[in-house]
Amino acid sequence: MLVNKLKDRWLRIIAVPLFSILSTIIFYSDEWLIHNQSFAKCFGSSFLNTLVLWHLNRYIVILLRNYFPSIKQTFSRVWRQLIFSTLLSIIGSLLITKFYDSIHFWGNKVSMNDYIYNVVVVLFFVYIAITIYELNFYFREWQNSVSETEKLKKANLQSQFDALKNQVSPHFLFNSLNTLSALIEDNPVKAIKFVNQLSVVYRYLLQSNEKELSTLNEELAFLNAYFFLLKTRFEDGISMIIDIDEKFKHFLIPPLTLQILVENSVKHNIVSVSKPLLITITTGGDNLLIVKNNFQKKTMLVTSIGLGLANIAAKYKLLNKPGIDIIENPDDFIVTIPLLLN
């Protein structure tokens, strides 16, 4: 699996023969021009040496890429690569040279200078190979980054569409207008406030389309307006407690996250005076936001179950951030959301 991740088949097919030819022509030309060795013999020797040393160093690349897979870990990966590859290449070069010397491959005794020269040549090509692998890695990561950015843009557009489709739905508007209609006759002052809060909700929904992240403070201000509409509609059937540490007010979350969670609570649970729904929003350690409601699931089937939570989870995944945590037990439904540093 790790070998396939390198995607270096064509690199090996091209680079190993190319390095062998360059080595034979540039560094060992004396062998076939002066010392009467055949070019084929010199190239064959160089090819075998390159093939063995390339794959030994390639294994180190695979191993370190497994332990240090991200661009942020480049320094940790590269300095280890240089140390291990240098040691491995020196040992490999010395052993190969010793082997050729023991079988009198070149027809003469190999001197100490020859050993040193071979090590220098090997390291020259090894460092080039390491550079190629790192540049190739950077290029692929850049491609992935561009691809992920496009996915994020598409996901944002889709989530914006879903948000408008689900939150500004005819059903939501119908309920709001019904509530407003009753208020106009019974409580005109409250009706005016209802209209104001309704405009705040719709304005924020439209503005949120332009942002990838919002501050928790902005989300809470929007949520208060949204919850006012719910409270006016359900009265004593619903209540909400918000206990947020001030230091977290400027942290970031994806837009509409809190609204989606509150709406899910209303959509999937019984909301009545006899069985009131309580929603609590608190902060915890490790920069976490905790949204909890008492669990009193509706007996009738509710459509689009899980889409809201899946939408939030997808946003965090595409932002390359820790995911949300969902706990469902007989009494409570709890969603824990990471707060992101501004």
C-alpha positions in Angstrom: 0.0 0.0 0.0 2.8 2.4 0.9 4.7 1.5 -2.2 1.7 2.4 -4.4 1.4 5.8 -2.6 4.8 6.8 -4.1 3.5 6.4 -7.6 7.1 6.4 -8.9 7.0 3.6 -11.5 7.8 5.8 -14.4 10.4 7.7 -12.4 12.2 4.4 -11.7 11.9 3.3 -15.3 13.4 6.5 -16.6 15.8 7.5 -13.8 17.7 4.3 -13.1 18.9 3.8 -16.7 19.5 7.6 -17.0 21.6 7.7 -13.9 23.5 4.7 -15.0 24.4 6.2 -18.4 25.4 9.5 -16.9 27.5 7.8 -14.3 29.2 5.7 -17.0 29.9 8.6 -19.3 30.8 11.3 -16.8 32.4 9.6 -13.8 33.7 6.3 -15.2 34.7 7.2 -18.7 38.4 6.3 -18.0 37.4 2.7 -17.5 36.2 2.2 -21.1 38.3 5.0 -22.8 41.7 4.4 -21.2 41.6 1.1 -19.3 40.2 -1.0 -22.2 37.0 -2.0 -20.4 34.0 -2.3 -22.7 31.2 0.4 -22.4 28.6 -2.4 -22.0 30.5 -3.8 -19.0 30.8 -0.4 -17.4 27.2 0.5 -18.1 26.0 -2.9 -16.8 27.9 -2.5 -13.6 26.6 1.0 -13.1 23.1 -0.1 -13.8 23.1 -2.9 -11.2 24.7 -0.6 -8.6 22.1 2.1 -9.3 19.2 -0.4 -9.2 20.3 -1.9 -5.9 21.1 1.4 -4.2 18.0 3.2 -5.6 15.6 0.6 -4.1 17.4 0.5 -0.8 17.0 4.3 -0.5 13.5 4.1 -1.9 12.5 1.8 1.1 13.7 4.6 3.4 11.6 7.1 1.5 8.6 4.8 1.9 9.2 4.3 5.6 9.7 7.9 6.5 6.8 9.0 4.3 4.7 6.7 6.4 5.8 8.2 9.7 6.0 11.9 8.5 3.4 12.1 5.7 2.6 15.8 5.7 4.3 18.9 4.3 4.5 20.4 7.8 6.7 17.4 8.7 9.1 18.0 5.8 12.1 19.0 8.0 11.6 16.0 10.3 11.4 13.7 7.2 14.2 15.2 5.2 17.0 15.3 7.8 16.3 11.7 8.7 16.2 10.8 5.0 19.6 12.4 4.5 21.2 10.7 7.5 19.8 7.2 6.8 20.4 7.4 3.1 23.9 8.7 3.5 24.8 5.9 5.9 23.0 3.2 3.8 24.6 4.5 0.6 28.1 4.6 2.0 27.8 1.1 3.4 26.2 -0.2 0.2 28.9 1.5 -2.0 31.7 0.1 0.1 30.2 -3.5 0.0 29.6 -3.4 -3.7 33.1 -2.1 -4.4 34.5 -4.8 -2.1 32.6 -7.4 -3.9 33.9 -6.3 -7.3 37.4 -6.2 -5.9 37.1 -9.7 -4.4 36.1 -11.2 -7.8 38.7 -9.0 -9.7 35.9 -7.7 -11.8 38.0 -4.8 -13.2 41.1 -6.9 -13.5 43.2 -4.8 -11.1 43.4 -4.1 -7.4 40.9 -1.4 -6.2 42.7 1.3 -4.2 41.4 3.3 -1.2 41.0 6.3 -3.5 38.7 4.2 -5.6 36.5 3.3 -2.6 36.2 7.0 -1.7 35.6 8.1 -5.3 32.8 5.5 -5.6 31.2 6.7 -2.4 31.2 10.3 -3.6 29.6 9.3 -6.9 26.9 7.3 -5.2 26.1 10.1 -2.8 25.9 12.6 -5.6 23.2 10.6 -7.3 21.4 9.6 -4.1 21.0 13.3 -3.1 19.6 14.0 -6.6 17.1 11.1 -6.2 16.0 12.4 -2.7 15.5 15.8 -4.2 13.4 14.4 -7.0 11.3 12.4 -4.6 10.7 15.5 -2.4 9.9 17.7 -5.4 7.5 15.1 -6.7 5.9 14.9 -3.2 5.5 18.6 -3.1 4.0 18.7 -6.6 1.4 15.9 -5.7 0.5 17.7 -2.4 0.0 20.9 -4.3 -2.3 19.1 -6.7 -4.2 17.5 -3.8 -4.4 20.9 -2.2 -5.9 22.5 -5.3 -8.3 19.5 -5.6 -9.3 19.8 -1.9 -9.9 23.6 -2.4 -12.2 22.9 -5.3 -14.0 20.3 -3.2 -14.4 22.8 -0.4 -15.7 25.4 -2.7 -18.3 23.0 -4.1 -19.2 21.8 -0.6 -19.6 25.3 0.5 -21.9 26.1 -2.4 -23.8 22.9 -1.8 -24.1 23.6 1.9 -25.2 27.2 1.2 -27.9 25.8 -1.1 -28.9 23.2 1.4 -29.0 25.8 4.2 -31.3 28.1 2.1 -33.4 25.1 0.9 -33.8 23.6 4.4 -33.8 26.7 6.7 -35.6 29.1 4.4 -38.1 26.5 3.4 -41.8 27.2 2.7 -42.6 25.1 5.8 -40.4 27.3 8.0 -41.8 30.5 6.5 -45.4 29.1 6.7 -45.0 28.4 10.5 -43.4 31.8 11.1 -46.1 33.6 9.2 -48.8 31.7 11.1 -47.2 32.7 14.4 -46.9 36.3 13.2 -50.6 36.3 12.1 -51.7 35.3 15.6 -49.4 37.9 17.2 -50.6 40.8 15.1 -54.1 40.4 16.6 -53.2 39.4 20.1 -49.9 41.2 20.8 -48.9 43.8 18.2 -45.8 44.9 20.1 -44.5 41.3 20.2 -45.5 41.0 16.5 -43.1 43.9 15.6 -40.3 42.2 17.5 -41.1 39.0 15.8 -40.8 40.6 12.4 -37.5 42.2 13.4 -36.0 38.9 14.6 -37.3 37.2 11.5 -35.5 39.7 9.3 -32.3 39.2 11.4 -32.5 35.4 10.7 -33.0 35.8 7.0 -30.3 38.4 6.7 -27.8 36.3 8.4 -28.8 33.2 6.4 -28.1 35.2 3.2 -24.8 36.7 4.5 -23.5 33.4 5.7 -23.3 32.2 2.1 -20.2 34.5 1.7 -18.2 33.0 4.6 -16.5 29.7 5.3 -16.3 30.4 9.1 -18.1 32.6 11.6 -17.1 33.7 15.1 -19.0 31.9 17.9 -20.2 35.4 19.0 -21.9 36.0 15.6 -23.4 32.5 15.6 -24.8 33.0 19.1 -26.3 36.4 18.1 -28.0 34.8 15.1 -29.1 31.8 17.2 -30.8 34.1 19.7 -32.9 35.6 16.9 -33.7 32.2 15.5 -34.6 30.8 18.9 -36.9 33.8 19.6 -39.0 32.6 16.6 -39.1 29.1 18.0 -39.9 30.3 21.6 -42.7 32.5 20.3 -44.2 29.5 18.4 -43.7 26.8 21.1 -43.8 29.0 24.2 -43.2 26.9 27.3 -42.7 23.8 25.2 -39.1 24.8 24.5 -36.2 26.5 26.4 -32.5 27.1 25.9 -29.6 27.6 28.2 -26.4 29.1 26.9 -23.3 29.0 29.2 -20.3 30.1 27.1 -17.0 31.1 28.5 -16.1 34.6 27.2 -12.7 33.5 26.0 -14.3 31.3 23.4 -16.6 34.0 21.9 -14.1 34.9 19.2 -13.3 31.3 18.2 -14.6 30.1 14.8 -17.1 27.5 13.6 -18.8 26.9 10.2 -21.8 29.2 9.7 -25.2 27.9 10.7 -23.8 25.1 12.8 -25.7 26.0 16.0 -28.9 26.7 14.0 -28.7 23.3 12.3 -28.3 21.6 15.7 -31.1 23.5 17.3 -33.4 22.9 14.3 -32.5 19.2 14.4 -33.5 19.1 18.1 -36.9 20.5 17.3 -37.4 18.4 14.2 -36.6 15.1 15.8 -38.0 15.5 19.3 -41.4 16.1 20.9 -41.9 19.8 21.8 -44.8 20.4 24.0 -45.8 22.0 27.3 -46.3 18.5 28.8 -42.9 17.3 27.4 -40.7 20.5 27.1 -37.5 20.4 25.1 -34.5 21.8 26.8 -31.4 22.7 24.8 -28.2 23.6 26.5 -25.1 25.0 24.8 -21.9 25.1 26.8 -18.1 25.1 26.4 -15.6 22.6 27.7 -11.9 21.9 27.8 -9.8 21.4 24.7 -11.8 24.2 22.9 -15.0 22.3 22.6 -18.6 23.4 22.2 -21.2 21.1 23.6 -24.8 21.2 22.4 -27.2 18.9 24.3 -31.0 18.3 24.4 -33.2 15.9 26.3 -34.0 13.0 24.1 -37.7 12.5 23.5 -37.8 11.2 19.9 -40.9 11.6 17.8 -42.7 8.4 17.0 -43.5 9.5 13.4 -40.8 9.3 10.8 -39.0 12.5 10.1 -37.4 13.0 6.7 -33.7 14.0 6.1 -32.5 12.4 9.4 -28.8 12.9 9.8 -28.4 15.3 6.9 -27.7 18.3 9.1 -25.1 16.5 11.2 -23.5 15.0 8.0 -23.3 18.5 6.6 -21.5 19.8 9.7 -19.2 16.8 9.8 -18.3 17.3 6.1 -17.4 20.9 6.6 -14.9 20.0 9.4 -13.4 17.2 7.3 -12.9 19.5 4.3 -11.3 22.1 6.6 -8.9 19.4 7.7 -10.0 19.8 11.3 -11.0 17.3 14.1 -14.5 15.9 13.5 -17.6 16.3 15.6 -18.6 13.8 18.3 -22.1 12.5 18.6 -23.5 10.7 21.7 -27.0 9.4 21.9 -28.4 7.8 25.1 -31.9 7.2 26.4 -32.0 10.6 28.1 -29.8 12.9 26.1 -28.6 13.7 22.6 -25.2 15.4 22.7 -23.1 16.9 19.9 -19.5 18.1 20.6 -18.0 20.5 18.1 -14.4 21.7 17.9 -13.9 25.5 18.2 -11.3 26.8 15.8 -8.7 29.4 16.7 -9.3 32.7 15.0 
